Structures are given as C-alpha cells and as structure tokens.
Amino acid sequence: MRTNINKVGHKCHNGIPDLPLQGNLCTIVGTVGKPWENVGEACHPIPVKVAPVFYGEFEHNIDDKGRITIPAKFRARLASGVVVTKGIDGCLLLYPTDAWDAIAAKLSEQPMTKLRVRELRRTLLAGASDGVPDKQGRVIIPPYLLEYARIQKQAIVIGQFDYCEIWNPEEWRQRQERADSDPEARAEIFESLDI
C-alpha cells in the first residue's frame, strides 16, 4: 500500500478535487500478492493549512518613482497583489490582497456609530493603496504614504507573520535599540504569552 498527498488542483480517480489550503490523502490499494490487480485509488480530504509566513528584516532603496523592491522570499505570496496602508506606529503596513480583503470585511461589519471604528476605517481604508508587483518585484508606494512614514530614499521591510511593515530605517533602528535595552520587559512578554 502506498500513500501520498496530492498536489493542489489534482483530481483523484474518484473525482474529488483539492480545495485551497487543503489536500487529499490518496491511497493506492490493490490485492496483496497479485501485482496491479484490482488497483484503485481512495481519496480522503484532509486539512492542510500551509500559509507562507513573513519574517526577517530587509533594507531596500526607494527609487525616484516611489517604488520599493519586495524581498525575494516574499514575492511568491505577494505576486497576485498587495495593499499598502498607514500603520499604527508610524510605519506602513503591507498585506497580500486576500489578507487585506479579510481585514476590510471585518471592518465593514463594525458599526459606523462608534467613533473609534470610524477613525480606524478612515486611517486604514482612505490611506490604502493597492497594486501588483512588477516583474522586478517592485510596488509603488504613493507620496502621501511615504510622507506619513517619513521614508525617503531607503526603507526597512520586516516580516510580521501574515503581513509586513515598512519603516524609516532610522526610526526602526531606534525602536530596536529601545527594545533591546530592556530584556526583562521582553522576557515578561514571552512569559505572558506562554512562549
């Protein structure tokens, strides 16, 4: 008996197609002792959640057109499109389009009657810019977003698991120095998260 997990889009003999982020456990079965007689394939859907994770720190130039090169290891996940918007700490947030759509959907479910919801929607949605990376993996960041994050000729791109942040290099280094100077505070955070 042989087992394998088929590739996305593959249809097993029984016609069960794979679903996104899911696979089928396919088992080749046959009669013992009689090679290739009564051979068939049984498929059983199994959940396989494999989402690319963004991590690392990368320094990139901003060209005269306001384009930044996406780190090579992030490009496959971002190839279908990105959304860049204002972040919370003076940085920019860069999301894959599908992840952004989920955030926008959650925001749209919140009541407009709450001031904090309206302010968050204004910050994230009005400041958002979408695009598709070009063949060199570059995306355009509009001038108003570069100005917001005080980014001029260089930027730091950091992975944050399911999204990226884009920082002014000086501000990123200062933030890192502050965090590195207080290891006890970092230890308390690890402990509070049970890591």
C-alpha positions, 0 to 999 in steps of 0.5 A: 500500500502506498500513500501520498498527498496530492498536489493542489488542483489534482483530481483523484480517480474518484473525482474529488478535487483539492480545495485551497489550503487543503489536500487529499490523502490518496491511497493506492490499494490493490490485492496483496500478492497479485501485482496491479490487480484490482488497483484503485485509488481512495481519496480522503480530504484532509486539512492542510493549512500551509500559509507562507509566513513573513519574517526577517528584516530587509533594507531596500532603496526607494527609487525616484518613482516611489517604488520599493523592491519586495524581498525575494522570499516574499514575492511568491505570496505577494505576486497576485497583489498587495495593499499598502496602508498607514500603520499604527506606529508610524510605519506602513503596513503591507498585506497580500490582497486576500489578507487585506480583503479579510481585514476590510470585511471585518471592518465593514461589519463594525458599526459606523456609530462608534467613533473609534471604528470610524477613525480606524476605517478612515486611517486604514481604508482612505490611506490604502493603496493597492497594486501588483508587483512588477516583474522586478518585484517592485510596488509603488508606494504613493507620496502621501504614504511615504510622507506619513512614514517619513521614508525617503530614499531607503526603507526597512521591510520586516516580516510580521507573520501574515503581513509586513511593515515598512519603516524609516530605517532610522526610526526602526533602528531606534525602536530596536535599540529601545527594545533591546535595552530592556530584556526583562520587559521582553522576557515578561512578554514571552512569559505572558504569552506562554512562549 
